[in-house]
Amino acid sequence: MARWLPRSTNLTRFCQKLNRVKTLEDDMMETSFNRCLSTIDLTLLGIGGMVGSGLYVLTGTVAKEIAGPAVIVSFIIAGFASLLAALCYAEFGARVPKTGSAYMFTYVSVGEIWAFLIGWNVLLEYMIGGAAVARAWSGYLDSIFNHKIKNFTETHVGAWQVPFLAHYPDFLAAAILLVATTFISFGAKVSSWLNHVFSAISMGIILFILIMGFVLAQPKNWSTQEGGFAPYGLSGIMAGTATCFYAFVGFDVIAASSEEARNPQRAVPRAIAFSLGLATGAYILVSVVLTLMVPWHTLDPDSALADAFYRRGYAWAGFLVAAGSICAMNTVLLSNLFSLPRIVYAMAEDGLFFQVFSQVHPRTQVPVVAIVVFGLLMALLALLFDLEALVQFLSIGTLLAYTFVAASIIVLRFQQQKGDVPAPPASSRPNPEPHEGPSSGELKEYESFSDKLQLVDRDKSKEQREPGQLKAAFEPYLEFLSDFYPGEVVTVAVVTLMVSAICLCSILAFGNTHLHLPTWSYSLLLVLFSLGFLLSLLLIWVHEQQHSTQTFQIPLVPLSPALSIVLNIYLMLKLSYMTWLRFAVWLLLGLLIYFGYGIWHSKENLREPRPQRVSAHYVVFPGGSLEERVQAVQPSSQPAAGLPDTSTDDCKR
């Protein structure tokens, strides 16, 4: 029976395979893509991804049903919460200017299997999101023509009542996706130009809405006679925040496009900041004018802006609002179709997904196979499937990606930079006294003479500490933490922080409703898990981190990413159990692909060193200068056949 159990060495090696990280090239600016996108191009891509149909629909829905005029406060809080995640993406996009977004960021810092699962979820998120927007675009245009398209299709093609399928095939939605796929396949410059056109029209119409809205504003609509500014109280504002948060999920298209940016170190952080600021301002100002034009409780959730202008006697403005909504949805479609193939390409290029998707067209310099295949799949989803039941799946994929990117920021910030020689634990480092002769020193072994030079320099300047090592000020109090290699304690603390955050958010979300905990146990668990979270945060903070002036860095690490982690986990736990069930099924399908294909074809699997016999070590005798005597000797564990082990004799000299 015991022989069927895996050996501990095999199990350890298997776990190492799952958690191996991506090896980055020395020149990260080298790419097969065309670096042609400027800061303005990236900014407009981000705005196009965020300011979609939600501006025309979401504002009215939240104002009438959830928060009232206090939807303005909901958007402010949601914008700040999105800023925490956006700053994490900005730092990664500047430091790792490679396509792949959250997948790539997780791969270079956390591990392979986690990166694959993030990428796998983002794929479905973009596919469902693009198909859902296409169906909304089709329905909005059809409503302008009194549903003639729908009636014609049901009459001549037919309708059906099948679970998970739409009531009728939406040929218009599939057609717009195929047209958008064609434009995207022409290259990044064409896609960017098309996005510029639709974004310019959309922003012009938003500007018209704001000017006309403030002209028609009536402050009495916020008075107590109409219910007041916050009729649903603080709970309504926070519930509105959870809904408004999803209006800002499009900024990750900027990070996914970083490999096509001319100067990603500057362009990516600036584009994320500009686009998020403009999108937040647009949502807030439109909410202000909407709730001031008409009483909030009389809004039409399906077409709030158009209905508000109609009721104020400006029916012609409804056509402008409809045009703005269609242009905004076009930019969201382009954003989804632009990002999705690049994430597929990144996974295929790393060997975790099928290699055929890593092909880049030599002339257009885009992953044309990934664009065409996934554009067709997205069109098929829009044509046949009922996407309303799957729309919530968008939230869990996005929030999971935000959570792992925030955790990756902490891990990467406390890791040694590429090219640094890992410093041994403080307890295992020799501490030679000055003016001591070689005979009193302790032997140090190095694989190469260059390693020896770097470590001798480090010994000569002990006050300079590497990222991941305990800060000098805390070493007298936390001396036991010096026994670990740099970054080890931080990695364990990040895992503990994530577990504490999950437990804390579970108690907050389900403690009173589903678990029915008594007050004393509810309070006790909140205190315990809060202490675990804060202690993990403190344990991370007492270690040195990287400080770079060359690229953007998110401030207040590890506090900022930790707050983002807590918020994202809490919002994930507020989703329905059916969403989690579908999420689990999709994860299982992804694991089948990873263990059946990805783990064996991974480029990191090919880079893994094969077991080799060490032919020689360098033995260095400590001395007062860098001119120490270096002798190559045979390792004591493997003496050459027929020759005595001379390392002992060398030590006695």
Salt bridges, closest charged atoms under 4 A:
ASP26 OD1 - LYS418 NZ 3.14
ASP41 OD2 - LYS189 NZ 3.73
ASP41 OD1 - HIS196 NE2 2.82
GLU91 OE2 - ARG95 NH1 3.64
GLU91 OE1 - ARG413 NH2 2.68
GLU112 OE1 - ARG20 NE 2.93
ASP142 OD2 - HIS147 ND1 3.81
GLU226 OE1 - HIS297 NE2 2.70
GLU260 OE1 - ARG342 NE 2.61
ASP307 OD2 - ARG311 NH1 3.60
GLU349 OE2 - LYS603 NZ 3.25
ASP350 OD1 - LYS22 NZ 2.59
GLU447 OE2 - HIS617 NE2 3.29
ASP459 OD2 - LYS444 NZ 3.23
GLU466 OE2 - ARG458 NE 3.36
GLU475 OE1 - ARG465 NH2 2.35
GLU604 OE2 - ARG607 NH1 2.56
GLU608 OE1 - LYS17 NZ 3.37
GLU608 OE2 - ARG20 NH1 2.99
ASP650 OD1 - ARG653 NH1 3.17
